[in-house]
């Protein structure tokens, strides 16, 4: 069965998931990377859009519309006694040298935003927050405007590398989740009287994540908020794991 058909049947069929317990570990690992890629696509799209649009917005306004500021030794300073805010091209831009705003405050105030905070550069897109320290950013308005010119020229190289790093983090999280699921599988297989080994449970767990992963990928694509998302994700996944283990034979092979 090819990987696309496995994805399809894993959405609804615990019996098919159970049948994958003896397949090669390499194919199972490939499947986890494949599902991780699907889960990552919405974030990749919004992050890429956020980076391109955010840099454009900053470049256009940083030397003309923003108050004078300076970044030195990782800290932003301004002459303003309160945070500055500007809406431009659909983006809310903040400059805060007072230290009163946090990345979470920026996300609460706007779904699409760029913020120069006391010690962080923050991008917000679709409610998703990305922040980083000023490790590579120093200077005043004019110097940083010139620096953004340079960033724009190498963005086609930088952006794929950033997306690759973020994808690897996403995949790592999925692998950790599958490993935890396999541990729960040990409890389920004992309760159900199955003779499955941990490696079989890991394979079953890898396919049991499919339904919840695809559901939340669709929700992320539409930027829809799901109440109790983490609880729902784990509940659905554990139910699929339990039902899949239940579909295995009581005399399952220990190969």
C-alpha positions, -999 to +999 in steps of 0.1 A: +000+000+000+015+034-010+019+062+014-011+082+001-035+053+005-021+047+040-029+083+048-064+079+035-073+047+053-056+059+086-082+086+087-110+062+095-099+025+097-083+012+129-083-022+112-059-010+085-038+009+110-034-024+129-023-041+098+007-018+095+023-031+127+047-054+109+058-032+080+094-019+078+104+008+103+119+028+074+085+031+057+069+041+091+095+068+097+089+081+062+052+083+069+058+103+101+079+128+081+052+129+054+024+136+080+047+162+096+051+179+063+013+181+058+009+195+093+036+221+086+022+234+053-002+260+068+025+273+091+050+275+063+026+295+041+017+320+069+053+323+080+066+329+045+038+355+039+045+371+072+083+374+065+079+388+030+050+412+038+065+421+072+099+430+058+083+450+030+062+469+055+091+476+078+113+487+049+087+512+036+080+528+070+111+524+092+129+555+078+098+577+072+070+569+096+085+555+128+099+575+156+137+577+160+151+547+177+184+529+182+192+492+188+225+486+206+237+455+225+204+438+219+183+465+234+160+491+217+158+527+230+136+555+219+127+590+232+091+580+235+076+575+270+050+551+256+046+525+229+042+538+193+016+522+170+010+526+133-013+508+109+001+505+074-009+482+045-030+460+068-001+456+093+000+470+128+035+482+135+047+488+171+078+504+185+082+501+222+114+510+240+098+511+274+097+474+279+060+473+287+048+453+257+054+416+253+051+394+221+018+381+236+005+417+239+013+423+203-006+391+192-036+403+213-037+437+197-034+426+161-036+394+139-011+409+115+017+429+131+054+437+132+068+450+165+102+464+176+101+457+214+127+464+241+146+432+234+127+413+207+118+417+170+082+402+167+062+391+137+025+381+141+005+365+113-029+349+117-024+350+154+009+330+151+038+347+170+074+345+160+099+365+180+137+367+180+163+388+199+182+416+182+213+394+178+220+405+142+202+438+142+219+470+154+218+506+145+194+535+141+165+540+116+188+547+086+212+519+093+185+493+098+167+505+066+199+497+047+202+464+065+166+455+054+176+462+018+203+435+022+179+411+038+154+415+010+180+406-016+189+373+001+154+364+013+150+337-014+179+319+002+172+326+038+135+318+038+138+282+025+165+276+052+143+290+079+113+269+067+135+238+067+146+244+103+110+250+114+099+218+096+125+198+114+112+212+147+077+202+137+088+167+127+107+163+160+075+172+179+055+146+159+082+119+166+081+127+203+043+124+202+044+090+185+069+078+211+047+089+239+017+072+222+036+039+220+041+041+258+003+045+262+000+016+238+018-006+264-010+001+288-037-005+262-022-038+249-020-052+285-056-042+292-067-059+259-045-089+264-024-084+232+012-096+228+025-066+209+060-053+214+070-017+217+082-015+181+048-027+169+030-001+191+053+026+177+043+017+142+006+017+151+010+050+170+026+066+139-006+060+119-030+068+148-020+104+147-033+108+112-069+118+119-062+145+145-032+158+125-052+163+093-082+178+112-060+205+128-041+211+096-074+220+079-084+242+109-050+259+107-054+265+070-086+285+077-070+301+108-099+286+128-096+284+166-105+251+181-114+252+218-094+227+240-074+218+209-046+200+228-072+179+247-091+170+216-060+161+197-048+137+224-082+122+230-088+115+193-053+101+188-055+078+219-089+065+208-076+057+174-046+040+191-069+020+214-092+009+186-063-001+164-047-022+191-081-038+197-081-048+160-049-068+164-049-105+170-047-117+205-018-139+192+000-110+175+034-120+161+064-106+181+085-104+149 
